[in-house]
Amino acid sequence: MNQPAITRSWVESANGHGDFPLQNLPLGIFSHKDQVLRFGVAIGDSILDLEAVLAAGLFDGLARQAVEVARGGALNAFFELGRAARVALRERLLELLGAGSAHQAALQPLLRNAADCQMHLPARISDYTDFYVGIEHAKNVGRLFRPDNPLLPNYKYVPIGYHGRASTVRPSGADVRRPKGQTLPAGQTEPSFGPCARLDYELELGIWIGQGNALGEPVPIAEAGEHIAGFCLLNDWSARDIQAWEYQPLGPFLSKSFITSVSPWVVTAEALAPFRCAQAPRPEGDPQPLSYLLDTRDQAAGAFDIELEVLLLTEQMREQNLPAERLTLSNTQTMYWTVAQLVAHHSVNGCQLQAGDLFGSGTLSGAKPGQFGSLLEITNGGKEPVQLASGEVRRFLEDGDEIILRARCRADGVASIGFGECRGKVLAAH
């Protein structure tokens, strides 16, 4: 799709907005004062009620169908329609919301102040899969436990992943209750039960699946991009002490399943088109992906240049009116595998993906201090505490701490866009 000729909106707050200018138009599910779940699009500081626009007769064709199937509080059926419906809806919204729109007077009453709305999960999530494609994170963590062999031999051949718990995915703003579980205290031979003492965050990109595939029919790598509906931010909260005791031999379980937070707006693949880039070339000596994971077009433009940020806000900072402090500034270009490769690999054995399935990229860290996407890395496993401007120190998260994820896309000649925030505040264990 060509870049729109109209670059400004009659919604004044959208022009120059840090996250939601006209060029973004992310989609989501919101409720206003009547608490009814509705389909909307973010534009500046407002949300346009798309179901009200439909009732006003301002959609037709595929755009109309896209909104009709999204009624009912979830976007699964909309995701299943695929790219053509997303493009049709986007093009119509550019016309309706662009400067000079003939429909401004009709649409103005259908805008809701975003601050007065509550955001919900955009889809009913049947399955959630968390991958491990941030190679710098994999190396950083590997060095903590295997200094002489940080990456296991399969890492550069297989997009590593595990199946998470879809029922505990929550939208930004949901509180994070400190989990309890079994841990093995240092120097002990038997585990004890109690609250997690090493609670951590993980900075990830979330990927929403669009059209699914039939059971037994893999998605070819050349077509995998067509099965991606959009993106969000994802915090895969982690109980590191519970994980250390339980993960051998089958991997994470209760240490990850207590909650996963996502930003509620779906940033579409079309909005991210100007920020696509080539997949980073593999270092000399690394194996090339096996044929089912290798596509020339995907390697040339299957990656994204998205800046990722993590901030921490403690109770003491709130009391002192201090701003949240940045812990991390990273980028999605550290992904060792593209999102299309994740789709192709997940389905290669015939596994059925469904519209509304959620993928996590895995923690996206850089190679240098200041770029690490978890406290496990930042504090070297808790050995080197973070010194905060408030005078506090952190090895891992304490009750009252709030983690805030943000993202920004920038490129020459186009408006920058963002994802909105993914927030979660830690509450004491029950």
C-alpha positions, -999 to 999 in steps of 0.1 A, spaced: 0 0 0 13 34 -9 20 60 18 -11 82 22 -11 116 5 -29 130 35 -5 133 65 -24 155 89 -57 148 107 -85 171 117 -82 155 151 -56 181 163 -41 160 191 -30 134 164 -7 158 146 28 152 161 14 128 186 41 106 201 23 73 196 -9 77 176 -7 101 147 -28 95 116 -1 73 102 -5 47 129 -43 40 134 -39 10 158 -70 -11 166 -83 -23 199 -112 -30 222 -124 -3 246 -152 5 269 -166 39 278 -190 50 305 -216 24 296 -189 -4 301 -199 -21 268 -169 -35 249 -165 -18 215 -142 -18 185 -121 14 182 -91 31 167 -66 53 185 -61 88 170 -41 112 190 -56 115 225 -89 101 214 -105 68 204 -129 67 175 -158 43 181 -158 23 149 -191 6 156 -208 40 159 -192 49 126 -206 18 111 -241 27 124 -237 61 108 -233 44 74 -198 55 67 -183 21 59 -189 -1 28 -174 -31 11 -145 -49 29 -141 -20 54 -177 -25 65 -173 -62 68 -142 -57 89 -161 -37 115 -192 -59 114 -172 -90 123 -153 -72 151 -184 -64 171 -188 -84 203 -156 -74 221 -129 -93 203 -110 -90 170 -105 -127 163 -129 -127 133 -114 -95 120 -79 -110 122 -92 -140 103 -102 -118 74 -66 -112 66 -46 -84 50 -72 -72 24 -97 -63 51 -71 -45 72 -60 -25 42 -95 -16 32 -103 -4 68 -71 15 70 -76 33 37 -111 43 47 -100 56 81 -73 77 64 -100 93 44 -124 98 73 -98 111 97 -75 130 73 -75 168 72 -103 181 49 -125 151 55 -161 157 44 -173 137 74 -157 156 102 -189 170 116 -205 135 117 -174 119 133 -166 145 159 -194 133 183 -181 97 179 -147 105 194 -141 94 230 -114 109 252 -89 80 256 -83 90 293 -120 84 300 -119 49 285 -108 15 297 -88 -8 273 -93 -45 271 -75 -75 255 -80 -71 218 -88 -108 211 -98 -140 228 -64 -158 231 -66 -195 226 -29 -201 227 2 -181 238 37 -191 227 68 -174 240 99 -176 219 136 -169 227 148 -151 197 167 -122 214 202 -136 209 219 -110 231 196 -119 260 202 -156 254 240 -150 255 238 -128 286 217 -153 305 238 -182 292 270 -166 306 254 -165 340 249 -202 341 273 -216 315 302 -191 312 321 -214 288 291 -223 266 265 -195 267 244 -207 237 234 -243 234 240 -259 200 204 -258 188 199 -221 193 212 -211 158 192 -238 140 158 -237 159 136 -208 169 134 -219 206 100 -215 222 76 -228 249 39 -228 253 27 -203 279 -6 -198 297 -31 -179 276 -56 -175 305 -34 -152 324 -26 -127 297 -38 -93 308 -39 -58 293 -17 -29 304 -26 -16 338 -35 -49 354 -18 -54 387 8 -81 391 4 -102 422 37 -115 435 35 -153 430 43 -180 455 60 -213 447 87 -237 455 123 -224 456 156 -240 466 174 -216 490 212 -213 486 230 -240 505 199 -261 510 191 -296 497 153 -294 500 129 -267 486 107 -243 506 74 -227 497 67 -190 498 66 -157 479 89 -152 450 120 -132 461 135 -126 426 106 -112 406 117 -98 372 103 -83 340 111 -93 304 109 -68 275 93 -84 245 75 -78 212 41 -94 210 28 -108 177 -9 -113 170 -17 -141 146 -42 -133 118 -54 -160 95 -47 -194 108 -39 -227 91 -56 -261 89 -43 -289 111 -15 -307 93 -8 -280 68 23 -259 75 25 -223 66 53 -218 40 79 -192 50 71 -172 18 35 -168 30 41 -165 67 40 -127 68 4 -128 55 -6 -146 87 5 -118 110 -23 -93 120 -2 -69 141 20 -62 171 21 -51 207 44 -48 236 47 -78 259 60 -82 295 67 -118 303 69 -114 341 93 -140 355 98 -155 390 135 -162 387 139 -182 419 109 -204 412 121 -209 376 156 -219 387 142 -248 407 114 -260 383 128 -255 348 149 -287 345 141 -307 325 110 -293 309 114 -255 311 93 -227 326 60 -235 342 47 -217 373 75 -192 371 59 -177 340 22 -186 341 10 -162 369 6 -132 345 18 -118 311 11 -82 303 4 -68 268 -2 -33 255 -38 -32 243 -35 -15 209 -28 -37 178 -2 -19 157 -9 -33 122 17 -46 98 7 -19 74 14 9 99 49 -7 104 57 -9 67 80 22 67 100 7 95 108 -26 80 145 -34 74 167 -63 64 173 -90 89 207 -86 104 233 -108 86 244 -138 106 280 -136 119 306 -155 100 305 -192 109 268 -192 119 247 -217 100 222 -206 74 186 -213 83 173 -246 70 153 -243 38 118 -242 54 130 -211 74 147 -192 46 131 -168 22 149 -141 2 122 -115 6 119 -121 43 156 -117 48 156 -85 28 127 -68 46 113 -91 73 128 -73 103 117 -41 121 135 -11 135 115 -5 167 131 12 197 121 -4 230 122 12 264 117 0 300 111 24 329 108 17 366 85 37 390 88 29 427 66 39 456 93 62 469 96 79 435 58 85 436 60 100 471 89 122 460 72 132 428 101 118 408 97 106 372 100 70 363 136 60 357 148 43 325 164 9 329 166 -2 293 168 11 258 169 -17 232 157 -25 197 139 -53 178 168 -56 154 185 -79 180 160 -106 170 179 -136 156 148 -149 138 121 -129 119 85 -130 129 77 -149 96 103 -175 106 84 -179 139 52 -186 121 68 -210 97 85 -229 124 55 -231 148 34 -246 120 60 -268 103 49 -299 122 13 -293 112 4 -274 144 -28 -254 139 -25 -216 145 -57 -197 150 -67 -160 146 -60 -143 179 -31 -165 190 -3 -146 207 34 -149 203 61 -134 224 95 -127 208 115 -135 239 135 -109 258 150 -83 234 183 -71 249 213 -54 233 249 -64 238 258 -34 260 249 -22 295 218 0 293 204 -23 267 195 -53 288 158 -64 288 156 -79 323 169 -73 358 185 -107 357 209 -93 332 212 -58 345 221 -69 380 242 -99 369 219 -123 386 214 -101 416 251 -96 423 253 -60 411 223 -39 423 209 -10 403 214 24 419 183 46 414 181 84 414 158 81 444 186 66 465 171 32 463 187 0 450 171 -29 431 183 -64 425 149 -76 416 114 -60 418 99 -51 451 62 -46 461 49 -13 448 73 -12 418 57 -4 385 73 -15 352 64 6 321 73 -6 285 72 18 256 82 16 219 89 41 191 94 37 154 114 64 135 125 67 99 135 96 76 107 112 58 78 96 77 60 103 109 72 84 140 46 61 156 44 43 190 27 14 207 12 30 238 23 18 271 24 -17 287 23 -11 325 21 -34 355 24 -27 393 36 -53 417 14 -62 446 24 -82 477 17 -119 477 -15 -131 492 
